[in-house]
Amino acid sequence: VDDAIYASKQAVSKVQYDWKEAKRLMEDISLRPQFLTFRSWLWAFAT
């Protein structure tokens, strides 16, 4: 169980880091605000 908790915390940290990096890049290329949401990022990532 401890290993699963550790792995999930690491996964959350990685996702948060990836989101911050992606959002910074999207802001740098001046995307419209509706494209800067996490939901939009998830959709784009999945396609």
PEKA-V346594 format. One record per residue. N is the residue number from 1. RES is the residue in one letter. PSI is psi in radians with two decimals (* if undefined). Layout:
BEGIN
((N	RES	PSI) (N	RES	PSI))
END
This chain:
BEGIN
((1	V	-0.70) (2	D	-0.66) (3	D	-0.66) (4	A	-0.70) (5	I	-0.78) (6	Y	-0.80) (7	A	-0.71) (8	S	-0.65) (9	K	-0.69) (10	Q	-0.71) (11	A	-0.73) (12	V	-0.76) (13	S	-0.74) (14	K	-0.76) (15	V	-0.73) (16	Q	-0.74) (17	Y	-0.82) (18	D	-0.70) (19	W	-0.76) (20	K	-0.74) (21	E	-0.77) (22	A	-0.73) (23	K	-0.71) (24	R	-0.77) (25	L	-0.77) (26	M	-0.64) (27	E	-0.66) (28	D	-0.60) (29	I	0.19) (30	S	0.85) (31	L	2.68) (32	R	2.66) (33	P	-0.64) (34	Q	-0.34) (35	F	-0.07) (36	L	0.09) (37	T	2.74) (38	F	-0.67) (39	R	-0.74) (40	S	-0.70) (41	W	-0.73) (42	L	-0.75) (43	W	-0.83) (44	A	-0.66) (45	F	-0.62) (46	A	-0.32) (47	T	*))
END
